[in-house]
Amino acid sequence: MRRTNAPLVAALFACIPLFSTGCASEDAAATAGARNGGRGAGGGAAVPVTVAQVVRKSVPIEITVIGAAEPFSSVAIRSQITGQLNTVTFTEGDDVKAGQVLFTIDRRPLEAAADQAQANLDRDVAQAANAAAQFKRYQDLADRGIATKEQVDTARTSMTALNATVNADRAALDNAQVQLQYATVTATISGRTGALQVHEGNLVRANDQTPLVVINQIAPISVAFAIPEARLPELKKYMSQGALRVTASPPKDDAPAAVGRISFVDNQVDQTTGTIRLKGTFPNEDRRLWPGQFLNVVVTLTSDPNAIVVPTAAVQAGQQGPYVFIVKDDKTVDMRPVVVSRTSASETVIASGLKPGETVVTDGHLRLVPGSHISVKTAARGEDTAAQKGAS
């Protein structure tokens, strides 16, 4: 029979619990280190973050939407007569002034018509003068008993008819002169011309569907946009106190936004979208805004002088709502839920959850859990400050 070394086996089984206990201790230490932001049980490196202070300051109450620029006024220039287009006196895309000559149309048929109307008027004026003289002669003869009453009436009728003919001739002459004026087409507004639709030598027709050119007035210019109907009472409240400031800027444009004023509020809410249409008027002297261009529009209603503000980057979205990481005096962080009132540019206004003077984390959230130790990076070089020493 094979012998077993009983003392050796007993010694091996006695070591197994000790080995298991040692492994469990190492796993617990590793887990604690991970929860402690990388410090480990022995106190390793802190999590580098950037921070900002919670401040109380005046923040405007705004409505931010997307809008589109529209011409302040737009006119489609059409011919009011039929004829050959003789000259075009501008280059498409030019800025023109009201009253500036744009086109000339062949005047010769119109001049001939005006001359004919003038001749007809001269003829009928002469005949009317003769009829008046005849009537006066017959009136004198009738007073002396020589002419009959019938002859007097006939002379009066002839005089009246010819006077009416003279009036008709004058109207025809006025119309011919107006038609002659239409041979010179002028700009009815000041603005910028678009593409030329008809060129020299073509036959143009009165009130044709295709305009000769379209003029858009872009200085000033209008910006149309819509706001939710829920903001309408607020808008009306502050409009009753004075003109509201509105700004507009093209996307990805770092220049200061153009400033205008609200000039139009539609008379009904669009029930299909739940919005109401508004327009702002902008001087646009620098031609920065262009018709058809999409713009970022901000309507400033009023200003909240005691708003509690943090950088927008500090506010994180969680399953229970927005929250921030608060930096405590011992250089550890704590997660705190907040209620967001609104966002203005790169800042967020907090309705509740923070106090002025507190410090919040603005970058480095991914490595943080409640209780993590931190080191603050400088904004200029991104190096750790002495906060790490204070935490040790």
C-alpha positions as CSV (number, residue, x, y, z in Angstrom):
1,M,0.0,0.0,0.0
2,R,1.2,3.5,-1.0
3,R,1.9,5.8,1.9
4,T,0.6,9.5,2.0
5,N,2.6,12.2,3.7
6,A,-0.2,13.5,5.9
7,P,1.7,16.4,7.5
8,L,2.6,17.9,4.0
9,V,-1.0,17.7,2.8
10,A,-2.3,19.4,5.9
11,A,0.2,22.2,5.5
12,L,-0.9,22.9,1.9
13,F,-4.6,23.1,2.8
14,A,-3.7,25.5,5.6
15,C,-2.2,27.9,3.1
16,I,-5.2,28.1,0.8
17,P,-7.3,30.5,3.0
18,L,-4.3,32.8,3.5
19,F,-3.8,33.0,-0.3
20,S,-7.5,33.7,-1.0
21,T,-7.5,36.4,1.7
22,G,-4.5,38.1,0.1
23,C,-6.1,38.2,-3.4
24,A,-9.3,39.7,-2.1
25,S,-7.4,42.4,-0.3
26,E,-5.6,43.3,-3.6
27,D,-8.9,43.5,-5.5
28,A,-10.5,45.7,-2.9
29,A,-7.5,48.1,-3.0
30,A,-7.7,48.3,-6.8
31,T,-11.4,49.0,-6.7
32,A,-11.0,51.7,-4.1
33,G,-8.2,53.3,-6.2
34,A,-10.5,53.4,-9.3
35,R,-13.3,55.0,-7.3
36,N,-10.8,57.5,-5.9
37,G,-10.0,59.0,-9.2
38,G,-6.8,57.1,-9.8
39,R,-5.3,57.8,-6.4
40,G,-5.4,54.2,-5.3
41,A,-5.3,53.0,-1.7
42,G,-1.8,54.6,-1.3
43,G,-2.9,58.0,-2.7
44,G,-1.8,58.2,-6.4
45,A,-2.1,61.1,-8.9
46,A,-5.3,63.3,-8.8
47,V,-7.6,63.9,-11.8
48,P,-6.5,67.1,-13.7
49,V,-9.5,69.4,-14.4
50,T,-10.3,73.0,-15.2
51,V,-12.7,74.9,-12.9
52,A,-14.7,78.1,-12.8
53,Q,-16.5,80.1,-10.2
54,V,-20.2,80.5,-9.8
55,V,-21.0,84.2,-10.2
56,R,-24.0,86.5,-9.8
57,K,-24.3,89.0,-12.6
58,S,-26.7,90.7,-15.0
59,V,-27.8,88.5,-17.9
60,P,-30.1,89.4,-20.7
61,I,-33.4,87.5,-21.2
62,E,-33.3,86.5,-24.8
63,I,-35.2,84.6,-27.5
64,T,-32.8,82.8,-29.9
65,V,-34.1,81.6,-33.2
66,I,-33.1,81.1,-36.9
67,G,-34.3,83.7,-39.4
68,A,-33.8,84.7,-43.0
69,A,-33.0,88.1,-44.5
70,E,-35.6,89.6,-46.9
71,P,-35.4,92.8,-49.1
72,F,-36.9,95.7,-47.3
73,S,-38.7,96.4,-50.6
74,S,-38.6,94.5,-53.9
75,V,-39.8,95.8,-57.3
76,A,-40.1,93.8,-60.6
77,I,-39.5,96.3,-63.4
78,R,-41.7,95.6,-66.4
79,S,-42.4,97.5,-69.6
80,Q,-45.8,99.2,-69.9
81,I,-45.6,99.5,-73.7
82,T,-44.8,97.2,-76.6
83,G,-41.7,98.0,-78.6
84,Q,-38.1,97.3,-79.3
85,L,-35.6,97.7,-76.4
86,N,-33.0,100.2,-77.5
87,T,-30.6,100.7,-74.6
88,V,-29.8,99.3,-71.2
89,T,-28.1,102.0,-69.1
90,F,-26.8,99.9,-66.2
91,T,-24.9,96.7,-65.5
92,E,-26.7,93.9,-63.8
93,G,-25.8,93.8,-60.1
94,D,-25.4,97.6,-59.9
95,D,-26.8,99.8,-57.1
96,V,-29.3,102.2,-58.6
97,K,-31.1,105.2,-57.3
98,A,-34.8,105.9,-57.5
99,G,-35.6,107.8,-60.8
100,Q,-32.4,106.6,-62.5
101,V,-32.9,105.6,-66.2
102,L,-32.6,101.9,-66.7
103,F,-34.0,101.2,-70.2
104,T,-35.1,103.1,-73.3
105,I,-37.6,101.7,-75.8
106,D,-38.1,102.8,-79.4
107,R,-39.9,106.1,-79.2
108,R,-40.8,106.7,-82.9
109,P,-44.2,105.1,-83.0
110,L,-45.2,106.8,-79.8
111,E,-44.0,110.2,-81.0
112,A,-46.0,109.8,-84.1
113,A,-49.1,108.9,-82.1
114,A,-48.6,112.0,-79.9
115,D,-48.2,114.2,-83.0
116,Q,-51.4,112.8,-84.4
117,A,-53.2,113.5,-81.2
118,Q,-51.9,117.0,-81.2
119,A,-53.1,117.6,-84.7
120,N,-56.6,116.3,-84.0
121,L,-56.8,118.6,-81.0
122,D,-55.8,121.6,-83.1
123,R,-58.4,120.8,-85.8
124,D,-61.2,120.3,-83.3
125,V,-60.3,123.4,-81.4
126,A,-60.6,125.5,-84.6
127,Q,-64.0,123.9,-85.4
128,A,-65.2,124.4,-81.9
129,A,-64.2,128.1,-82.1
130,N,-66.2,128.4,-85.4
131,A,-69.2,126.7,-83.9
132,A,-69.1,129.1,-81.0
133,A,-69.1,132.0,-83.4
134,Q,-72.0,130.6,-85.4
135,F,-74.0,130.1,-82.2
136,K,-73.4,133.7,-81.2
137,R,-74.4,135.0,-84.7
138,Y,-77.7,133.0,-84.7
139,Q,-78.4,134.2,-81.2
140,D,-78.1,137.8,-82.3
141,L,-80.3,137.1,-85.3
142,A,-82.9,135.4,-83.2
143,D,-83.0,138.4,-80.8
144,R,-83.9,140.6,-83.8
145,G,-86.5,138.1,-85.0
146,I,-84.6,137.1,-88.2
147,A,-83.4,133.6,-87.2
148,T,-85.7,130.9,-85.9
149,K,-85.4,129.2,-82.5
150,E,-84.6,125.9,-84.3
151,Q,-81.5,127.4,-86.0
152,V,-80.3,128.7,-82.6
153,D,-80.7,125.3,-81.0
154,T,-78.8,123.6,-83.9
155,A,-75.9,126.0,-83.5
156,R,-75.8,125.5,-79.8
157,T,-75.7,121.7,-80.2
158,S,-72.9,121.9,-82.8
159,M,-70.9,124.1,-80.4
160,T,-71.4,121.7,-77.5
161,A,-70.5,118.6,-79.5
162,L,-67.3,120.2,-80.8
163,N,-66.3,121.3,-77.3
164,A,-66.7,117.7,-76.1
165,T,-64.6,116.5,-79.0
166,V,-61.9,119.0,-78.0
167,N,-61.9,117.5,-74.4
168,A,-61.6,114.0,-75.9
169,D,-58.7,115.1,-78.0
170,R,-57.0,116.6,-75.0
171,A,-57.4,113.3,-73.2
172,A,-56.0,111.4,-76.2
173,L,-53.1,113.7,-76.3
174,D,-52.4,113.2,-72.6
175,N,-52.5,109.5,-73.0
176,A,-50.1,109.6,-76.0
177,Q,-47.7,111.7,-73.9
178,V,-47.9,109.3,-71.0
179,Q,-47.2,106.4,-73.4
180,L,-44.2,108.3,-74.7
181,Q,-42.9,108.7,-71.2
182,Y,-43.1,104.9,-70.7
183,A,-40.5,104.6,-73.5
184,T,-38.0,105.6,-70.8
185,V,-38.0,103.1,-67.9
186,T,-36.7,104.3,-64.6
187,A,-36.0,102.8,-61.2
188,T,-38.9,103.2,-58.8
189,I,-36.8,102.5,-55.7
190,S,-33.2,102.7,-54.7
191,G,-31.6,99.2,-54.4
192,R,-29.5,96.6,-56.1
193,T,-30.4,95.2,-59.5
194,G,-30.5,91.5,-60.1
195,A,-29.9,89.5,-63.3
196,L,-30.9,91.2,-66.6
197,Q,-33.7,89.2,-68.2
198,V,-34.1,91.1,-71.5
199,H,-31.2,92.5,-73.5
200,E,-30.9,95.2,-76.1
201,G,-32.6,94.6,-79.4
202,N,-35.3,92.3,-78.1
203,L,-39.0,93.1,-78.4
204,V,-40.7,93.8,-75.1
205,R,-44.4,93.7,-74.5
206,A,-46.6,95.6,-72.2
207,N,-46.9,93.9,-68.8
208,D,-45.1,90.8,-69.9
209,Q,-44.8,88.0,-67.3
210,T,-41.0,88.1,-67.3
211,P,-39.7,91.4,-65.7
212,L,-36.9,93.3,-67.3
213,V,-35.0,93.2,-64.0
214,V,-35.8,93.0,-60.2
215,I,-34.6,95.6,-57.8
216,N,-34.1,94.7,-54.1
217,Q,-33.7,97.3,-51.4
218,I,-31.1,95.9,-49.0
219,A,-30.2,99.0,-47.0
220,P,-32.2,98.9,-44.9
221,I,-33.1,95.2,-44.9
222,S,-35.6,93.0,-43.2
223,V,-35.0,89.8,-41.3
224,A,-38.0,87.5,-40.9
225,F,-38.2,84.9,-38.1
226,A,-40.7,83.1,-35.9
227,I,-40.9,82.6,-32.2
228,P,-42.9,80.0,-30.2
229,E,-46.4,81.1,-29.3
230,A,-45.5,80.4,-25.6
231,R,-43.1,83.4,-25.7
232,L,-45.7,85.7,-27.2
233,P,-47.1,87.1,-23.9
234,E,-43.6,87.8,-22.7
235,L,-42.8,89.5,-26.0
236,K,-45.9,91.7,-25.9
237,K,-45.2,92.6,-22.3
238,Y,-41.8,94.0,-23.1
239,M,-42.8,95.6,-26.4
240,S,-45.4,97.7,-24.6
241,Q,-42.5,99.1,-22.5
242,G,-40.5,100.2,-25.6
243,A,-38.8,99.1,-28.8
244,L,-37.1,95.7,-28.5
245,R,-33.5,95.2,-29.6
246,V,-32.9,92.4,-32.1
247,T,-29.5,91.2,-33.4
248,A,-28.7,89.0,-36.5
249,S,-25.5,87.4,-37.6
250,P,-24.6,84.9,-40.3
251,P,-23.5,81.5,-39.1
252,K,-19.8,81.0,-38.5
253,D,-19.3,84.8,-38.6
254,D,-17.2,86.1,-35.7
255,A,-17.9,89.8,-36.3
256,P,-20.2,91.6,-34.0
257,A,-23.9,91.0,-34.8
258,A,-25.9,93.5,-36.7
259,V,-28.3,95.4,-34.5
260,G,-31.9,96.3,-35.5
261,R,-35.4,96.7,-34.0
262,I,-38.6,94.7,-34.3
263,S,-40.8,96.4,-36.9
264,F,-43.6,93.8,-37.5
265,V,-45.5,91.2,-35.5
266,D,-48.0,89.1,-37.5
267,N,-51.7,89.4,-36.6
268,Q,-52.2,85.7,-36.0
269,V,-50.4,82.6,-34.8
270,D,-49.6,79.9,-37.3
271,Q,-51.5,76.9,-35.9
272,T,-49.7,74.4,-38.0
273,T,-46.3,75.3,-36.4
274,G,-47.4,76.9,-33.1
275,T,-45.3,80.0,-33.9
276,I,-45.8,83.6,-34.8
277,R,-44.0,85.5,-37.5
278,L,-42.0,88.7,-36.8
279,K,-39.7,91.0,-38.7
280,G,-36.7,93.1,-37.7
281,T,-35.4,96.1,-39.6
282,F,-31.6,96.6,-39.9
283,P,-29.8,99.6,-41.4
284,N,-27.3,97.2,-43.2
285,E,-25.1,100.0,-44.4
286,D,-22.2,97.6,-44.7
287,R,-24.3,95.1,-46.8
288,R,-23.4,92.4,-44.4
289,L,-26.9,90.9,-44.5
290,W,-28.1,89.6,-47.9
291,P,-31.6,88.6,-49.0
292,G,-32.3,84.9,-48.7
293,Q,-29.4,84.4,-46.2
294,F,-30.1,82.3,-43.1
295,L,-29.2,84.2,-39.8
296,N,-28.9,83.6,-36.1
297,V,-31.4,86.0,-34.6
298,V,-31.5,87.0,-30.9
299,V,-34.4,89.1,-29.5
300,T,-33.4,90.8,-26.2
301,L,-36.5,91.2,-24.0
302,T,-35.0,92.5,-20.8
303,S,-32.1,91.8,-18.4
304,D,-32.0,89.8,-15.1
305,P,-29.7,91.7,-12.8
306,N,-29.2,88.9,-10.2
307,A,-28.8,85.8,-12.3
308,I,-26.6,82.9,-11.0
309,V,-24.3,81.9,-13.9
310,V,-21.9,79.1,-14.7
311,P,-20.1,78.2,-17.9
312,T,-22.3,76.0,-20.0
313,A,-19.5,73.4,-20.2
314,A,-19.9,72.8,-16.4
315,V,-23.5,71.5,-16.7
316,Q,-23.7,67.8,-17.5
317,A,-26.8,65.8,-18.5
318,G,-27.6,62.8,-16.3
319,Q,-30.4,60.3,-16.0
320,Q,-31.9,62.3,-13.1
321,G,-31.4,65.6,-14.9
322,P,-28.6,68.2,-15.2
323,Y,-25.8,68.3,-12.6
324,V,-22.4,69.8,-11.9
325,F,-19.3,68.7,-10.0
326,I,-18.7,71.0,-7.1
327,V,-15.1,71.4,-5.9
328,K,-14.9,71.1,-2.0
329,D,-12.3,72.7,0.3
330,D,-10.3,69.4,0.5
331,K,-9.9,69.4,-3.3
332,T,-12.4,66.6,-3.8
333,V,-15.5,66.8,-5.9
334,D,-19.2,66.2,-5.2
335,M,-22.0,65.8,-7.7
336,R,-24.9,68.2,-7.3
337,P,-28.1,68.3,-9.3
338,V,-29.1,71.7,-10.6
339,V,-32.2,73.3,-12.2
340,V,-31.3,75.2,-15.5
341,S,-33.3,78.3,-16.2
342,R,-31.8,79.2,-19.7
343,T,-28.7,79.3,-21.7
344,S,-27.2,82.6,-22.9
345,A,-24.3,82.2,-25.3
346,S,-21.5,80.2,-23.5
347,E,-23.1,80.7,-20.1
348,T,-26.0,78.9,-18.3
349,V,-28.3,80.6,-15.9
350,I,-29.0,78.3,-12.9
351,A,-32.5,78.6,-11.2
352,S,-31.5,76.5,-8.2
353,G,-28.7,74.3,-6.9
354,L,-25.8,76.6,-6.7
355,K,-24.6,79.6,-4.8
356,P,-22.3,82.5,-5.9
357,G,-18.7,81.8,-5.0
358,E,-18.8,78.1,-5.3
359,T,-16.4,76.4,-7.7
360,V,-17.5,74.0,-10.4
361,V,-15.6,71.7,-12.8
362,T,-15.7,72.8,-16.5
363,D,-13.5,70.1,-18.1
364,G,-12.4,66.6,-17.1
365,H,-15.8,65.2,-16.0
366,L,-15.3,61.8,-17.6
367,R,-12.8,60.7,-15.0
368,L,-14.7,62.0,-12.0
369,V,-16.9,60.3,-9.5
370,P,-18.1,61.8,-6.2
371,G,-15.2,62.0,-3.8
372,S,-12.5,62.1,-6.5
373,H,-9.4,64.2,-5.7
374,I,-8.5,66.8,-8.4
375,S,-5.7,69.0,-9.5
376,V,-6.6,72.2,-11.3
377,K,-5.0,72.9,-14.7
378,T,-4.1,76.5,-15.5
379,A,-5.9,77.9,-18.4
380,A,-2.8,79.2,-20.1
381,R,-0.4,76.2,-20.1
382,G,-2.6,73.3,-18.9
383,E,-0.2,72.5,-16.0
384,D,-1.2,71.3,-12.6
385,T,-1.2,73.9,-9.8
386,A,-0.4,73.5,-6.2
387,A,-3.9,72.2,-5.6
388,Q,-2.5,68.7,-5.7
389,K,-0.1,69.6,-2.9
390,G,-3.0,71.0,-0.8
391,A,-5.0,67.8,-1.3
392,S,-2.1,65.6,0.0
